[in-house]
Amino acid sequence: MDTADCCERIVRWEVFVRRLAYHREVRWSDMVESAAQFVVLRIETESGGVGAAEVAVKPTWVGATASSLVATLREVFEPIVKKVGLSHPRQLRDALEVIPGNTVAKALIDNACWDWEAARQRQPLWRLWGGRPVVELSWAVTRQAPQAMAREAAEMVDAYGFRNLKVKGGQGLNVDRAAVAAVRQAVGEGVRLYVDANGSYPFGEAEPYVRAMAEEGAHAVEDPAPLSPDGAFERLQCASGVPVLVDFGMTSVRDAALFLERGARILSAKPGRFGLSDARAMRNLADRAGAGTVAGLMGESALGTWCGLQFAALEGQALPAELSWFLSMREQYVTLVPRIEKGRVVLPETPTVAELVDWDAMREFEEQA
């Protein structure tokens, strides 16, 4: 059901800032951090329906800090949302487009509104969309010395049964090769590997890099260099023996269409970056082009994971969902944390992720951004 009978007035709009510590320091391609910061949105309409969502806030990922995002939500988007009201997420998402840019703010609102839609229809979103109740996941092995990456990979496979691992590259070709080889030796041939270089190399080195990673057993290579939907990307994909997974060069549904026209075989459609509406639109475009998507990693906590899994449950995913990063965190602010067994998670019948949060406790821990 994609329409609502009437528009509801939003009676409560709450924004929270939370910080969750990691078990160990994490090296991303552009930063080192010991904790992750999140902005959480809760909306409630006059009928009592509630929806919630989060975004992980890293300036180099989303173009905002927690403070700037909170201010943008309060000063720019809250007045629009309260004026328009809520009848269906797609209707509201269209209304938000009068403001240019601000993708992360729009994604946060979009995801909370889809959660509200699930509450309104009293069914989990994955059921409304015809998804599957069981979703396979992968684990991302972040940058460390190759043997440390191998130990982590083996531990996560043993503990959670992952059958797919995303190995973070970008430490130099020789180190990346050694890391993939060490991980392969540690986990055996039964675990599928792919590599994410986070655009670390010049485009002229992309083709030999993809070839080298494929020789080490990678089934796909994500962002070997900064990518654009042009002839150079088309030639790179044609010359590569494995899919070149497109992530950071894709900033919109329009970009997704352009990459697909240039022969992209897998797109990283991230609900935590684009919002569920646009991730779903990217998936539909990929499906029509004979390509696939993956529900990509955006550093989600368990709350964001439950949201992203609604999308990951849809057919047509080319790789298992990268929505297991919550395991890296010491604590959560949901009452139900995803349980991963044999690399898979069973989705609950709970209609909304908002129901999984103790909002009184959230208010007690609220940080001033």
Secondary structure, 3 states (H helix, E strand, C coil): CCCCCCCECEEEEEEEEEEEEEEEEEECCCCEEEEEEEEEEEEEECCCCEEEEEEECCHHHHCCCHHHHHHHHHHHHHHHHHHHCECCHHHHHHHHCCCCCCHHHHHHHHHHHHHHHHHHHCCCHHHHCCCCCEEEECEEECCCCHHHHHHHHHHHHHHHCCCEEEEECCCCHHHHHHHHHHHHHHHCCCCEEEEECCCCCCHHHHHHHHHHHHHCCEEEEECCCCCCCCHHHHHHHHHCCCCEEECCCCCCHHHHHHHHHCCCCEEECCHHHHCHHHHHHHHHHHHHCCCEEECCCCCCCHHHHHHHHHHHCCCCECCCECCCHHHHECCCCCCCCCCEECCEEECCCCCCHHHHCCHHHHHHCCCCC
